[in-house]
Amino acid sequence: MLDNHSKITAVLHIIMGAFLLLTLIFFTLFFGGMAALAHAEVPFIGWLAGLGAFIAGLFALYGVGQIAAAISYLNGSAIGRTFLIIFSVISLFNFPIGTAAGGYSLWALLRK
């Protein structure tokens, strides 16, 4: 059975993952729309768009993985806890909100 701090940690990671995905969708639509309006004939624009799509894909994979790990942890999975610890360590570098959320999550997940 999960205590309140563990549940808060899981919900916090679901919120952070969802916010990441929403932000990613916004920026993808914004910059995709700007590129469509620009009609630029720059030689490396295809390569640059491919790189942007690759980076956006990595961020999407990270956000979906974070949400999946949090839901798995809420369902009592030990592997979900392990992945949440990994996501918490990574989020420590996202100053200031991620640092606070990562620190709290690490405290809640590692105190047992």
KEGU-996114 format. One record per residue (C-alpha): chain; residue in one letter; x, y, z; residue number from 0. Coordinates in nm, 4 decimals. Layout:
! KEGU-996114
<r vose="A" gumar="A" px="X" py="Y" pz="Z" tilo="NUM"/>
...
This chain:
! KEGU-996114
<r vose="A" gumar="M" px="0.0000" py="0.0000" pz="0.0000" tilo="0"/>
<r vose="A" gumar="L" px="0.1336" py="0.3402" pz="-0.0938" tilo="1"/>
<r vose="A" gumar="D" px="0.1484" py="0.6222" pz="0.1558" tilo="2"/>
<r vose="A" gumar="N" px="0.0454" py="0.9779" pz="0.0778" tilo="3"/>
<r vose="A" gumar="H" px="0.3953" py="1.0965" pz="-0.0174" tilo="4"/>
<r vose="A" gumar="S" px="0.4328" py="0.8108" pz="-0.2659" tilo="5"/>
<r vose="A" gumar="K" px="0.0972" py="0.8911" pz="-0.4247" tilo="6"/>
<r vose="A" gumar="I" px="0.1852" py="1.2606" pz="-0.4432" tilo="7"/>
<r vose="A" gumar="T" px="0.5146" py="1.1689" pz="-0.6107" tilo="8"/>
<r vose="A" gumar="A" px="0.3398" py="0.9583" pz="-0.8743" tilo="9"/>
<r vose="A" gumar="V" px="0.0803" py="1.2265" pz="-0.9461" tilo="10"/>
<r vose="A" gumar="L" px="0.3562" py="1.4895" pz="-0.9618" tilo="11"/>
<r vose="A" gumar="H" px="0.5377" py="1.2875" pz="-1.2274" tilo="12"/>
<r vose="A" gumar="I" px="0.2163" py="1.2382" pz="-1.4240" tilo="13"/>
<r vose="A" gumar="I" px="0.1620" py="1.6151" pz="-1.4198" tilo="14"/>
<r vose="A" gumar="M" px="0.5220" py="1.6888" pz="-1.5203" tilo="15"/>
<r vose="A" gumar="G" px="0.5068" py="1.4368" pz="-1.8062" tilo="16"/>
<r vose="A" gumar="A" px="0.1734" py="1.5730" pz="-1.9292" tilo="17"/>
<r vose="A" gumar="F" px="0.3041" py="1.9310" pz="-1.9122" tilo="18"/>
<r vose="A" gumar="L" px="0.6096" py="1.8273" pz="-2.1121" tilo="19"/>
<r vose="A" gumar="L" px="0.3918" py="1.6682" pz="-2.3802" tilo="20"/>
<r vose="A" gumar="L" px="0.1606" py="1.9712" pz="-2.3984" tilo="21"/>
<r vose="A" gumar="T" px="0.4574" py="2.2068" pz="-2.4253" tilo="22"/>
<r vose="A" gumar="L" px="0.6085" py="1.9872" pz="-2.6943" tilo="23"/>
<r vose="A" gumar="I" px="0.2844" py="1.9898" pz="-2.8934" tilo="24"/>
<r vose="A" gumar="F" px="0.2631" py="2.3688" pz="-2.8653" tilo="25"/>
<r vose="A" gumar="F" px="0.6212" py="2.4279" pz="-2.9818" tilo="26"/>
<r vose="A" gumar="T" px="0.5933" py="2.1727" pz="-3.2617" tilo="27"/>
<r vose="A" gumar="L" px="0.2779" py="2.3366" pz="-3.3951" tilo="28"/>
<r vose="A" gumar="F" px="0.4198" py="2.6870" pz="-3.3529" tilo="29"/>
<r vose="A" gumar="F" px="0.7525" py="2.6249" pz="-3.5235" tilo="30"/>
<r vose="A" gumar="G" px="0.5952" py="2.3982" pz="-3.7849" tilo="31"/>
<r vose="A" gumar="G" px="0.3481" py="2.6725" pz="-3.8682" tilo="32"/>
<r vose="A" gumar="M" px="0.6219" py="2.9340" pz="-3.8834" tilo="33"/>
<r vose="A" gumar="A" px="0.8271" py="2.7137" pz="-4.1153" tilo="34"/>
<r vose="A" gumar="A" px="0.5252" py="2.6590" pz="-4.3406" tilo="35"/>
<r vose="A" gumar="L" px="0.4632" py="3.0330" pz="-4.3602" tilo="36"/>
<r vose="A" gumar="A" px="0.8265" py="3.1201" pz="-4.4276" tilo="37"/>
<r vose="A" gumar="H" px="0.8643" py="2.9274" pz="-4.7562" tilo="38"/>
<r vose="A" gumar="A" px="1.2407" py="2.9488" pz="-4.7129" tilo="39"/>
<r vose="A" gumar="E" px="1.4617" py="2.7895" pz="-4.9767" tilo="40"/>
<r vose="A" gumar="V" px="1.7546" py="2.7197" pz="-4.7474" tilo="41"/>
<r vose="A" gumar="P" px="1.9634" py="2.4165" pz="-4.8502" tilo="42"/>
<r vose="A" gumar="F" px="1.9859" py="2.2609" pz="-4.5035" tilo="43"/>
<r vose="A" gumar="I" px="1.6216" py="2.3173" pz="-4.3996" tilo="44"/>
<r vose="A" gumar="G" px="1.5325" py="1.9495" pz="-4.4505" tilo="45"/>
<r vose="A" gumar="W" px="1.8201" py="1.8382" pz="-4.2308" tilo="46"/>
<r vose="A" gumar="L" px="1.7256" py="2.0933" pz="-3.9661" tilo="47"/>
<r vose="A" gumar="A" px="1.3614" py="1.9797" pz="-3.9704" tilo="48"/>
<r vose="A" gumar="G" px="1.4733" py="1.6186" pz="-3.9336" tilo="49"/>
<r vose="A" gumar="L" px="1.6904" py="1.7073" pz="-3.6367" tilo="50"/>
<r vose="A" gumar="G" px="1.4024" py="1.8967" pz="-3.4775" tilo="51"/>
<r vose="A" gumar="A" px="1.1683" py="1.6007" pz="-3.5295" tilo="52"/>
<r vose="A" gumar="F" px="1.4252" py="1.3668" pz="-3.3742" tilo="53"/>
<r vose="A" gumar="I" px="1.4670" py="1.5879" pz="-3.0677" tilo="54"/>
<r vose="A" gumar="A" px="1.0894" py="1.6291" pz="-3.0349" tilo="55"/>
<r vose="A" gumar="G" px="1.0554" py="1.2503" pz="-3.0537" tilo="56"/>
<r vose="A" gumar="L" px="1.3069" py="1.2040" pz="-2.7734" tilo="57"/>
<r vose="A" gumar="F" px="1.1216" py="1.4499" pz="-2.5518" tilo="58"/>
<r vose="A" gumar="A" px="0.7897" py="1.2798" pz="-2.6326" tilo="59"/>
<r vose="A" gumar="L" px="0.9385" py="0.9425" pz="-2.5419" tilo="60"/>
<r vose="A" gumar="Y" px="1.0645" py="1.0879" pz="-2.2146" tilo="61"/>
<r vose="A" gumar="G" px="0.7226" py="1.2352" pz="-2.1277" tilo="62"/>
<r vose="A" gumar="V" px="0.5322" py="0.9187" pz="-2.2124" tilo="63"/>
<r vose="A" gumar="G" px="0.7844" py="0.7094" pz="-2.0194" tilo="64"/>
<r vose="A" gumar="Q" px="0.7496" py="0.9316" pz="-1.7148" tilo="65"/>
<r vose="A" gumar="I" px="0.3703" py="0.9033" pz="-1.7211" tilo="66"/>
<r vose="A" gumar="A" px="0.3861" py="0.5255" pz="-1.7741" tilo="67"/>
<r vose="A" gumar="A" px="0.6312" py="0.4813" pz="-1.4857" tilo="68"/>
<r vose="A" gumar="A" px="0.4129" py="0.6877" pz="-1.2525" tilo="69"/>
<r vose="A" gumar="I" px="0.0979" py="0.4939" pz="-1.3415" tilo="70"/>
<r vose="A" gumar="S" px="0.2872" py="0.1687" pz="-1.3013" tilo="71"/>
<r vose="A" gumar="Y" px="0.4075" py="0.2788" pz="-0.9587" tilo="72"/>
<r vose="A" gumar="L" px="0.0557" py="0.3732" pz="-0.8550" tilo="73"/>
<r vose="A" gumar="N" px="-0.0468" py="0.0188" pz="-0.9458" tilo="74"/>
<r vose="A" gumar="G" px="0.2214" py="-0.1207" pz="-0.7131" tilo="75"/>
<r vose="A" gumar="S" px="0.5002" py="-0.2068" pz="-0.9565" tilo="76"/>
<r vose="A" gumar="A" px="0.8585" py="-0.2164" pz="-0.8269" tilo="77"/>
<r vose="A" gumar="I" px="0.9952" py="-0.1406" pz="-1.1748" tilo="78"/>
<r vose="A" gumar="G" px="0.7767" py="0.1703" pz="-1.1833" tilo="79"/>
<r vose="A" gumar="R" px="0.9470" py="0.2845" pz="-0.8620" tilo="80"/>
<r vose="A" gumar="T" px="1.2888" py="0.2264" pz="-1.0166" tilo="81"/>
<r vose="A" gumar="F" px="1.2024" py="0.4292" pz="-1.3248" tilo="82"/>
<r vose="A" gumar="L" px="1.0536" py="0.7074" pz="-1.1109" tilo="83"/>
<r vose="A" gumar="I" px="1.3821" py="0.7288" pz="-0.9222" tilo="84"/>
<r vose="A" gumar="I" px="1.5648" py="0.7637" pz="-1.2550" tilo="85"/>
<r vose="A" gumar="F" px="1.3200" py="1.0309" pz="-1.3757" tilo="86"/>
<r vose="A" gumar="S" px="1.3552" py="1.2114" pz="-1.0408" tilo="87"/>
<r vose="A" gumar="V" px="1.7338" py="1.2274" pz="-1.0754" tilo="88"/>
<r vose="A" gumar="I" px="1.7023" py="1.3610" pz="-1.4307" tilo="89"/>
<r vose="A" gumar="S" px="1.4477" py="1.6225" pz="-1.3226" tilo="90"/>
<r vose="A" gumar="L" px="1.6930" py="1.7604" pz="-1.0654" tilo="91"/>
<r vose="A" gumar="F" px="1.8613" py="1.9424" pz="-1.3561" tilo="92"/>
<r vose="A" gumar="N" px="1.5370" py="2.1207" pz="-1.4504" tilo="93"/>
<r vose="A" gumar="F" px="1.5767" py="2.4274" pz="-1.2280" tilo="94"/>
<r vose="A" gumar="P" px="1.3737" py="2.5451" pz="-1.0308" tilo="95"/>
<r vose="A" gumar="I" px="1.0507" py="2.3426" pz="-1.0486" tilo="96"/>
<r vose="A" gumar="G" px="1.2107" py="2.0152" pz="-1.1526" tilo="97"/>
<r vose="A" gumar="T" px="1.4747" py="2.0471" pz="-0.8819" tilo="98"/>
<r vose="A" gumar="A" px="1.2114" py="2.0786" pz="-0.6123" tilo="99"/>
<r vose="A" gumar="A" px="0.9953" py="1.8016" pz="-0.7598" tilo="100"/>
<r vose="A" gumar="G" px="1.2945" py="1.5724" pz="-0.8100" tilo="101"/>
<r vose="A" gumar="G" px="1.4226" py="1.6307" pz="-0.4577" tilo="102"/>
<r vose="A" gumar="Y" px="1.0823" py="1.5660" pz="-0.3053" tilo="103"/>
<r vose="A" gumar="S" px="1.0338" py="1.2580" pz="-0.5208" tilo="104"/>
<r vose="A" gumar="L" px="1.3727" py="1.1161" pz="-0.4268" tilo="105"/>
<r vose="A" gumar="W" px="1.2976" py="1.1772" pz="-0.0599" tilo="106"/>
<r vose="A" gumar="A" px="0.9581" py="1.0079" pz="-0.0876" tilo="107"/>
<r vose="A" gumar="L" px="1.0857" py="0.7119" pz="-0.2912" tilo="108"/>
<r vose="A" gumar="L" px="1.4099" py="0.6429" pz="-0.1040" tilo="109"/>
<r vose="A" gumar="R" px="1.3032" py="0.6848" pz="0.2571" tilo="110"/>
<r vose="A" gumar="K" px="1.1945" py="0.3228" pz="0.2962" tilo="111"/>
